[in-house]
Structure formats: C-alpha cells, structure tokens
Amino acid sequence: MNGFLKYITICVFVSPTHAFAEDLSSATDPLPPGTFTSHQHSDEWLIKNALSAGPDWITDKATVTLMEMSGGGQMTERVLRQGSNGWICMPDMPGRPQHDPMCGDETMMKWLKAVMAGEKPNIDRVGLSYMLMGEARQGQNVPGAKDPSKVKEWFYIGPHIMIVLPDSHMAALRDINQDLSQDGAYVTSINGSPSLLWVIPVGKKGERIKSYPLGQDRN
C-alpha cells in the first residue's frame, strides 16, 4: 500500500500518552540519515504526521487512527482524533527510513483490514488512498525487517495515490508493472491476497507535494 500495508504486522509498544515535549516539525520534516520511523511519539505528533498524507479537503475532517498488532496477535485500533467524512489517516509505519503516513477512504480501509486478516475483501466499488509523503519499501511481499538498519536496499516511492478495484474487475490490473526498481505505476499484493493494489506515483522520490493559493509567488 507498499509501506502502510505492514502497519498491523509489526509489534511495538505504544504508551497512550507521553510526558515529554516534542518538536512537532519532526513529524513531517525528512528523517535524519540513519534514523527510522517510530510510534514512540505523543498523540499530537502522530496526528500531525498522519494528516500530512493527504490533501486538506480530506484531512480537515478525517479520523486519525493508530493500528497495530498486539503481542497476542490481535489487531488493536486506537482513535487519536475523531473525524466526520469517512476518511481514516494513519501515522508512519515503524521501521522505515522516511515518513510514510496514509489516508484511505472507507472502501480502502475495508480492503486493508480484510487482506491483513487473510479474508476475501468483497469490494464492490473503487477505493482510494493517499500517501503524499511517499514511502520506502523493502520489496514486493517482503516481511518487515526486525532491524531496519540491516536492510541492504530500500525502494523509495514518491508521493502517490493507491486504488483498489472491485473484485469483479481485478483482472484489469494483470498486465501492470510489478517491478519497484522502475519508475511509474505498479501493482502490489498484501499478505498473499489475490486482490491487487494499484499504486500511482504523482511525484518523484524525495519530492513533496505542496499547495499554493492562485496568484501566490512560489519562489
């Protein structure tokens, strides 16, 4: 989804509150070399990070949720901010060398939860999600590394949107590229599911998507 799709495969300890001051700019600024994403942050930091994934027309009223796997193998979900437009935004997946938050609509979240549970998604409409901060992946269907510093090669994907098609139209994606080393759109699968995700970059790796009011000087 790609990076956001391993959210619920990594076991980390998260304290509901943190009694320390944080530089909130670090929630969106590029990570220093040799450091990796983590959930060990305040809720305020996690919310700012999560909302950087999508455009304002989505994030202004989106719900922010932290999803993880507990030690007992059960998925946990904690709402950090309640929204009203049906969109869910999630903060970085831990253990990545760059920020990779995601915002998904109701159909995309239904798809994500189903494939991670090993179930048939039963999707009957198009689902959409945004990852405007981009992401870094280890490869196609590669389990998350316990020690990300040992990963020999990361594939960096620029800002992108992701689309899931109805189950009845999945064959339409069969001939799309699956090679992460090539620029451009590709398809990926999660947890061995036959249901595919279509990833469409809208910027180059390392780029950021910024909005400007009409007539504003961009220099």
N, C-alpha and C positions, 0 to 999 in steps of 0.2 A: 503497500500500500504503500516490497518496499518497507520503509522503516516503521511506520506507525503500526504495522501488522504484527510486530513482535511485542507489543505492549503487554499482552497478557501471557507471555511465555517467560518473562524474567521475574525472578523472585527477589524483591528488595524490601527493606524495612522502611516504612514511612511513618513518621510521627505526625499526628494531626495538626499540631501547632509547633512553631519554632520560636524560642525566646531569644532571637538574635536579630541584629539589624543587617539588612542586605542592600547591596547596590542593585536596584531593580533594573538598571540599564543592562546588566549582565544577562537578563532574561531574553534579550534579543540581539545583543552585540555578538560578533563572532567569538567562538571559544578560543582561548589562548592555545598555542600549539602544545600537544601532549596531554591535553585535558579532555574529559569526556562528559557527556550529559548525565544528569542525575535527577532523582526526585527529592533529594535531600535539601529542600528549599521551603520557604514559607508559602502559605497558600496564596498570598498576594503575588509573589514571584511566579508561581506556577500558573496563575490566571493570566498574568501579562504575557508569559511565554506562550500559552495555549492560544490566546487571541491573535497573536502575530501570524497565525497560519492562514487566515482568511481575510477577505475584503471587509470593510466596515459595515456594509449593508447586511452582512451575515453576523459578524462578531458583536455588533452593538447589542443584540438581543439573544445571543447564543448561550446555551448552558455549557458550563465548563465542568468536566468530569475527569477524575483520576481513576484509571482502570489498571488493575494488576492481578497477578496470581499470588494467592496466599501460600504459606508453607504447606498447607494441606491439599494443595492442588485445586482449590476453588477460586473462581474469579471474584474479585471484590471490586466494587464501584462506589466511589465517594464523590458526591456533588460538591464542587467548590464554589460554584455560583449558579443559581437557578436562572434560566432564560425562558423565553416565551415563543420563539419562532421555529422550534423543532430541530434546530441545528445543535450538534454537540461538538465542542472543541476540546482537545486533549493536549496536555503538555508533552515535551520531549520524551522519547523512549530512552531509558537509561543505557549508557554504554556506547554512545555514538560520538564521533569526533566533530559533529556540528549539530546545531539545533534542528529539530525535525517535528515540530508540533503539527497537528492535523485538525481540520474542521470537516465534519461529514453530515450529510442530511439524514433523515430518518431511514431511508432505504439503504444507504451505505452502512449505517450502524447496524441495521438488521443483518445485512450481509456479513459484516465483520464478525459479529458475535456468533453467527451460525457456523462459519467456516472454522473459527478458532475452537468451537465445541465439537468439530468433526461432523456437523449436521448439514443436510441439504438446505441451502439458503431460501428456496422457494420465493425467488424475486420475480415480480410481475411488472416492474417498471424500471426506468433508468434511475440509478443512484449516483450521486456526485459528492466529491470531497475536494478540499484544497490543502496543499502543502506549499504555501508561498515562501517559506523559509528554505525549501529544498530538503534534501536528506542525504545520508551516506549509507550505503548498503554493502554487506559482505559478499553478496552474490544472490543468485536465484535459489530460493528454498534452502538457504544455509542457516542452521541453528545459530542463535545468538551466542557469541563467544563469552565465556565466563570471564576472561581477561581481555578486554578490547585492545590493550596495548600490544598484544601478541598477534593481532590480525595483520597479515602481510600486505593485503591490498584492499583498499576501500574504493567503491564505485560511487562517485559523487554525482548526484542528480540535481539539476537546477530547480527553481520554483516550478511547480506543476499542479495540474488537476488530475483527478482519478475518476474513472467512470466504470460502473458495473452495469451490465446489460441484463434484461430479463432472461431467465433460464432458457426460454424458448428461442432466444436469439444468440446464445453463446457461441454458436458455430461461426458467427460473423467475425470473430477475433482470431480464428485459427491460423491465419497467414501473417499476422503482425509480428514484427521482430521481438525476440526474447533475449537478445544479447545486450547486457548492461554496458559493455565497453563501447557501444555505438551511440552516437548522439541521436536524439529523436524519440518518438513514441515507442513503447514496448508493452508487452503484456506479461503479467506475473500471476502466480497462484500461491495460495497460502495453505499451509498445513495439509498439503497433498490434495486439496479440493480440486475437482474438475471445473469449478466455477472460476473464471478468469477476471482479472482486474486490468483495465486499460489505463496506462499511465501516459499522460501527455504533457511534456515539458513546455513551459511558456517563457522560459529564460534559460540562460546558460548556467553551468555550475559556478557557484560563487557569487552569482548576481542576486540582487534583492529587488523585489517589486515595490515601487513607491508610487503613491498617487499625488497629483498636483491639481489644484483648482485651475480652471480655464483662465488663461491670461497671466498666470504666475510665471515669473522668471525662474527657470530651472537651473541656472548657473550659480 
